[in-house]
Amino acid sequence: LWAIVPIFAWQEWMTQAHRIVLRALVWWIGISLYALQLILILLFAQTHPWIVIVLPTVLSAEVALRRFVSRWISIGMLYTLILPAFALPLLVDARLSVLVWCFLIPQLFDAFQYLVGKTWGRTRLSRWSLKKTWEGLLGGALLAWLCAMALSPWLPWEAQYTAKTTPMLLIAAYLGGLASSRFKRTLGLKDWSCRLGSHGGVLDRMDSLIFSIPMAWFFYYSTKI
């Protein structure tokens, strides 16, 4: 399922950021790079996890540097296709508890931020995301960290490692949401699409995972070196 999700996110980005019907060449550049990642993952995820990410990232940078596409499209290619694909080696190689830590904790952090901020929030956090507050951020981070620590007995590393890495995972999750809010404000958007009804688009639901998943990928494979 996750292998399909970034394709929907890429389509939403292209539709909103470029504001034209998808150009066939640009569409297939993005999808071809993503397909290359999928092939590399099937072949090398367990033995050479670094190759899975490095080669497509270099190729996407080459596409951007040679000005084959606009700045917004090259950013979108990285944001919606390359970064989310860091999850795919984990889906192949990691145990279920790592996937729960990688996917669920950032989502809980989002939910706790909203609940704590709505109840006790007073101090606005950023002009790019007007609904988020310092109280929501700190309270949500604490509750999400406690959930991660409750999960730590099932993770393939010591609880001390979970305690150290989870705050960095949550910072990455927050930055992912902030980046999405910044992009939407620049483009004058409330949501990326209405694909999920009142929940917005696929990209609205995965924004906190876009930066946190590469962080989780790095932490996981660092323990295997």
N, C-alpha and C positions, 0 to 999 in steps of 0.2 A: 504493500500500500504506500509506504513512504517513497518508494521509487517513482510513483506517479505524482505525488503531491507537489514536488518542485516544478513539474511541467505546468500545472495549473497556476502556480505562483508566477512563473515566467510569463504566462499568457496575460495575467492580470497586470503585471508590471508593464509589459509592452503596450497593452491597450491604454493604460492611464498615462504612462510617462511619455509615450511617443504620440498619443492622441491621433493616430491614424490606423487604418486597417493594417494588420500585421504584414510586413514585407517578407516575402517568401525567403529571400536570401538570409536575412537576419534571423528569422525564426529557425531555419535549418542550421545556421552556425551554432546557435545556442543548444539546440537539441542534439546535434552531432557531438559536441563536446561532452554533453551529459551522457549520451549513449556510450562514449568512450570510457567515461568513468564506470558505468555499469559493467562493461566488459572487463575492465581491469580489476574491478572488485570481485567478479566471479572467478577470475584467474589467480589473483595475487593477494586477496584481502588477508589471508591468514599467514602468508609467508613474507610479503613485502608491502605492508600497509602504507608506507610512505609514498610509494610509487603511485598508488591509487589516487592521491590528491595532487602530488607535485606536477605530474605531466599535464593533466587538463588545466590546472591553474596557469602554468607557463603558456600553454596554447591560448588560453583566453586573454592573457596579458598581451600576447603577440597580436591577437586580433585587434585589441584596443589601441596598442601603440602604433600600428600601421594605419590607424584611422579608417578601418573598414566600416566602423559603426560609430554612432554618436556617443558622447560622454554618458548620457543617461542610459543608453542600451548596454554599454560596457559595464557600468555600475550594476545594472540590473542582472546581467549575466553572472557576475560574481555573487550578488546578493541573493538571488533566487535559485540558482542552479549549482554553483560550485560549493558555496559554504554549506547548504543543507546536505550535500552529498557526503560530507564527513560522517554522517550517521550511518551510511550504508556499510562500511567495514565493521562497525559495531554490531549491526544487525546480523552480519554473517558470523562474526568471531566472538562477540562478548556474551556473557551469560545474561539471563533475564533481569537480574537485580541491577546490573549496570545500565540496562536500557530503561528501567524504571527510574533510576537516579538521573539519567541523562534527559529523559523526556518529561517525567512526571514532576520532578522538583521545580523546574522553571515554570511549569504551568500552575503549580500550587502557589509559587511565589507571586505570580500574576493575580491569582484569586485572593490571596491574603492581602496583597497591596490594596486591592479594591475594597475589601471588607474593612480593613483597619482604617484606610484613608476615609472611607465614607462615614465611619463611626466617630473617629477622633481626629481626622485630618484638618489642619488649619493652615499650615505653611506650604505654599506652592513650591514645587520642586523645580520646574523648568517652564520657560515660556513656550516651549515646543509641545509640551504635553500638559495642558492646563488642569486636567483632572487628577494628576498625581501629586502627592504631598510627601514631605519628609517623614511625617508620622506613619503614613502608609508604607513607604519604602523600608524604614527601619523595623516596623512591626511585622511586615510581610517577610522580610529577610530573616528575622529571628524565628518566626514560626516555620518557614521553609527549611531553615537550618536544623531545627529540632526534628522535623520529619526525616531529613537526610540522615541524622544521627540514629534515629529509630531504625532506619534501613541498613545501617552500617554492618550489623552482624552477618548479613547475607552478601555483602560486597566482597570482591576478591582482593581486598587490601585491609590494612589495619584501620581501626576507628579514628586514630590520630590523623591518618591521611585524609579521611572523609571530612574531618573537622577543618582541615586546612584548605582543601580544594573546593568545598561547597561554597564558601563565600565568593571565591573567584568565579565559580559557575553562575552564581546569582548576579554578580556584577555584569558578567557578559550577557545574561538574560535581560537585565535592565537596559543595557546599552543597545541591544537588539530592538527592544520596544521603542527606545528613544530615537534611534535611527529611522525606524519606520514612521514615527510621528513627524520627524523632521522632513522626510521625503514627502509625506502627505500634505503637510502645510505648504511646502514649496510649490506643490502641484495644485493646491486648493481643493484637496479631497478630504472627505470625512472617513470613507472606507475605500479599500482597493477595489471592491466589487460588491454585488449583492448576492453572490453565489450561495452564501449560507444564510440568507435572509437577514434577520436583525443582528446576527453575529458578524456581518460583513463578508469579506472574502477569505479565501484560503490563506493569503498572505497576512491578513489581519490576525489570524489565529496562530500562525507559526512564527510571528516576528520575534518573540522572545527566545525561540529555539535557534535562530539563524546564527547568532554569535556564540550561544552557550554550547551547541553541539560540537563545533570545532574544538572548544575548550575541553569538553568531556572526552573527545577523541584523543587529544594530546595527553590528558591525565591517564587515560586507560593504557595507551601504548607506552607511556613512560614507565609504567610499572613492569612492562614486559621486556624492556631493554636489558 
